[in-house]
């Protein structure tokens, strides 16, 4: 159980850092995703402007909801937990040509992939 708590706290501190970095770089729409809506209030302090509760999407996937909010998908997606299913969902949340940063989930110095239809 302590490992799960650590992973959750560790992933959210990375997430807050990603949100703050996006805000400092001029992002105007920063969407946080989690099952715990209380994290939105803390996320606002770091720049999160919108929140998607992954458990309240009805019959839609998180990526479908994000595509609706953004009008086609996010320009950049950052997956901070390290689960393969969330990496796939981050990829599905991107516009057709976007960047996905896997550096936080893979614990690499930098692993940014450019993804496109080609």
N, C-alpha and C positions, 0 to 999 in steps of 0.2 A: 504494500500500500504506500509506503514512503517513497518508493521509486515513482509510482504513478503521480503522487502529489508533486514531486520534484520535476517530473517531466512536464506537468501542466504549468507549474510556476515558471519553469525555465522557458517553455515555449511562449508563454505570454510575455515574459520580459523581452524575448526576442521580437515578438509581435509588436510590442509597444515601441521598441527601437526602430523597427521597420516603418511603423506609422509616423513616428517623429521625423525620421529621415525623409520620408515622402513629403511631409509637410514642409520641412526646411528646403526641399528642392522645388517647392511651388505647386505641389499637387493640390487640386481644389476639391476632389472627391476621393475620400479614403474610406474604404468599406472594410469593416472588421467582421469576421465570421466566427461564431462559437455557439456552443449549446447553452452557455450561461449568459443571460442578458445583463447581469450585474457588471460584467466586464466592459460593457459599452460605456458606462459612466466613467470608469477609469481611463478607457481608451480615448475619450473625448479630450482629456488633458494632454494627450500625446498627438492629437490631430485626427483621430477617427471621426468622420463626419456622418457615417451611416453604419448601421449594424444589421447583419442578417443572422437570425437565430436558425441554425441548421436543423433544429428539431421542429420548427414552425413553418416549413416550406410547403406543407400540404403534399400534393402529389407531384411537385416540381423538385428538381435537383437544385442544389445551391448554385450551380453554374447557370442554370436557366434563370434563376432569380437575379443573379448578378448581371447577366446579359440584358434583362429587362431594365434594371436600374441604370445601366450604363449606355443603353442603346446599341448593343452589339457585342459587348465584352470589354473587360478591363485592358488598359494598355500594358500594365505590368501586374504580375501576380507573384506574391511571396508566400511560400508554404513554410511554416515555422514549427510544425509539430514533428514531422519526420515519418508520417505514415504514407505508404504507397497509394492508398485510396485517395488521400488528400492531395497528393501530388497530381494524380489524374484529374481530380476535380479542379485544381488550380489551372491546369492546362486547358480544361474544357471551359473555364471562365474567361479565358483570354480572347481578344480579337483574333482574327485570322492571322495577322502578323503582329506578334507581341514578344515580350521577353518574360521568361519565368526564371526567377532566381531560386536555385535549389541550395545555395551555399549554407543557409541556416539549417536546413533539414539534413543535409549530407555532411555537415561539419567540415566542409572544405573551405579553403581560403576564398576561392571564387569558382563557381560553377554555373555560369550564366549561359543559357542556351537560347539561340534565336530560333523560333518555331514558325513555320509557314506551311502553306498547302503544298508546296513543291517538293 
